Amino acid sequence: MEMKKVEDLNKGELIKADLYSRPNAMNGKYRASQLGLDDLAGIKDGNIFFLETLKMKADLADKIIAEAEQQGKNTKDPSVMKELGEKINAAGTPLHRSESVMTAVFVSLQLIAYYGIATGIWGFVFNKSFLVFGLYGIIAGLLISLLSAAPVVAFQRTKERIREMSFGVGATWGNLGIIIGVVGLAVWVIKLLFF
């Protein structure tokens, strides 16, 4: 196999070369700490988002290993490295870009449904069509998703951050849509009973 020059490597290959050439990769500390940074053969060079996430994880691992060595811990001891690996892995499990995008799409569809149903209920309150008012809600949900929810969720790099951001979007925008719907339902019921 012919060796490539550094100038001829694409971005993914450069990231892999960087990860493989780090001292902690070469001396087996990544493998001992079970970080998943020692075998990158199954990752496509074009998956830059995931490779950059692994690079961030390697940066964190190098920092934590260096701190442990400064504190006098024996980083050649497999049990110490396993403990450090658990600490590093607790920072987050990297995920592929497609997972974050699919989660963003799911969160967006959820918001669109909330707002569509909530404003559709207000159609009953004003003796108008549920579908027409629901369409306005769908548009509102789509705008909220495109302007705030989807970008925030889609650019997260770990499963933990995706979970946190999805919860935040649901707690902020989803609950607002539910409140709009519940208030509309209450007004409609009061209107049916008393007017």
C-alpha positions in Angstrom: 0.0 0.0 0.0 1.3 3.4 -1.0 1.9 5.9 1.8 0.1 9.2 1.3 1.6 12.6 2.0 0.0 14.6 4.8 -1.1 17.2 2.2 -3.0 14.5 0.3 -5.1 13.4 3.3 -8.7 14.5 3.7 -10.1 15.9 6.9 -11.3 12.6 8.2 -8.0 10.9 7.5 -6.2 13.7 9.3 -8.3 13.3 12.4 -7.7 9.6 12.4 -4.0 10.1 12.0 -4.0 12.6 14.9 -5.9 10.1 17.1 -3.7 7.2 16.3 -0.4 9.2 16.7 -1.2 10.5 20.2 1.1 9.3 22.9 -1.8 7.8 24.9 -3.0 5.9 21.9 0.5 4.6 21.1 1.2 3.5 24.7 -2.1 1.7 25.0 -3.8 4.0 27.6 -6.8 4.6 25.4 -7.3 0.9 25.0 -6.8 0.3 28.8 -9.3 2.9 29.7 -11.8 1.4 27.2 -12.6 4.7 25.4 -13.2 3.3 21.9 -10.4 5.5 20.5 -8.1 2.7 19.6 -9.9 1.1 16.7 -11.2 3.7 14.1 -11.1 1.4 11.1 -14.9 1.0 11.0 -15.5 4.7 10.9 -15.8 6.3 7.4 -13.4 9.1 6.7 -16.4 11.2 5.5 -18.1 11.1 8.9 -16.4 14.3 10.1 -18.9 15.1 12.7 -18.4 11.8 14.6 -14.6 11.9 14.1 -14.5 15.5 15.5 -16.5 14.3 18.5 -14.0 11.5 19.1 -11.2 14.0 18.8 -12.9 16.1 21.5 -13.1 12.9 23.6 -9.4 12.2 23.1 -8.6 15.8 24.1 -10.5 15.3 27.3 -8.9 11.9 27.9 -5.4 13.4 27.4 -6.2 16.1 29.9 -7.6 13.7 32.5 -4.8 11.3 32.1 -2.2 14.1 32.5 -4.0 15.4 35.6 -4.0 11.8 37.1 -0.3 11.5 36.4 0.4 14.9 38.0 -1.5 13.6 41.1 0.8 10.7 41.3 -1.6 8.0 40.0 0.0 5.0 38.3 -1.6 5.3 34.8 0.1 2.0 33.8 -2.2 0.2 36.3 -5.2 -1.2 34.3 -7.6 -0.6 37.3 -6.6 3.1 37.5 -7.0 3.4 33.7 -10.4 1.7 33.9 -11.5 4.2 36.6 -10.2 7.1 34.5 -12.0 5.6 31.4 -15.3 5.6 33.4 -14.8 9.2 34.3 -14.0 10.2 30.7 -17.0 8.1 29.3 -19.3 9.8 31.9 -18.7 13.0 30.0 -20.9 11.6 27.2 -21.3 8.9 24.6 -20.4 10.3 21.2 -23.1 9.8 18.5 -23.4 9.9 14.8 -24.7 13.1 13.2 -27.7 11.1 11.8 -28.8 10.3 15.4 -28.8 14.0 16.4 -30.6 15.0 13.2 -33.3 12.3 13.6 -33.9 13.4 17.2 -34.2 17.0 16.1 -36.8 15.9 13.4 -38.7 13.9 16.1 -38.7 16.9 18.5 -39.9 19.2 15.7 -42.7 16.9 14.7 -43.8 16.7 18.3 -43.9 20.5 18.6 -45.8 20.8 15.3 -48.4 18.3 16.5 -48.7 20.1 19.9 -49.3 23.4 18.3 -51.6 22.1 15.5 -53.9 20.3 18.0 -53.8 23.2 20.5 -54.8 25.9 18.0 -57.3 23.5 16.3 -59.1 23.4 19.7 -59.3 27.2 19.5 -61.1 26.7 16.2 -64.0 25.1 18.2 -64.0 28.1 20.6 -64.5 30.6 17.8 -67.0 28.3 15.9 -64.5 27.9 13.1 -62.9 24.9 11.5 -60.6 22.7 13.6 -58.5 22.1 10.5 -58.0 25.7 9.5 -57.0 26.7 13.0 -54.9 23.6 13.3 -53.1 24.6 10.1 -52.1 27.9 11.7 -50.8 26.0 14.7 -48.8 23.7 12.5 -47.2 26.7 10.8 -46.4 28.2 14.3 -45.0 24.8 15.4 -42.9 24.6 12.3 -41.5 28.1 12.8 -40.6 27.4 16.4 -39.0 24.2 15.4 -37.0 25.7 12.6 -35.9 28.8 14.5 -35.1 27.3 17.9 -35.7 23.6 18.6 -34.2 21.8 15.6 -30.9 23.8 15.5 -30.3 23.4 19.2 -30.9 19.6 19.2 -29.3 18.8 15.9 -25.9 20.1 16.8 -25.4 18.2 20.0 -22.5 15.7 20.0 -23.4 13.3 22.9 -26.4 11.3 23.8 -26.6 13.0 27.2 -26.6 16.5 25.7 -29.3 15.4 23.2 -31.4 14.1 26.1 -31.0 17.3 28.0 -31.7 19.6 25.0 -34.8 17.6 24.0 -36.1 17.8 27.6 -35.4 21.6 27.5 -37.2 22.1 24.3 -40.1 20.0 25.4 -40.3 21.8 28.8 -40.2 25.2 27.2 -42.0 25.1 23.9 -43.9 21.8 24.3 -45.5 22.8 27.6 -46.5 26.2 26.1 -48.3 24.4 23.3 -50.0 22.1 25.9 -51.1 25.1 28.0 -52.6 26.8 24.9 -54.5 23.7 24.1 -55.8 23.1 27.7 -56.9 26.8 28.0 -58.7 26.5 24.7 -60.4 23.3 25.8 -61.5 24.9 29.1 -62.9 27.9 27.2 -64.7 25.7 24.8 -66.2 23.6 27.5 -67.3 26.7 29.4 -68.8 28.1 26.2 -70.7 24.8 25.6 -72.1 24.7 29.2 -73.0 28.3 29.8 -73.5 30.0 26.4 
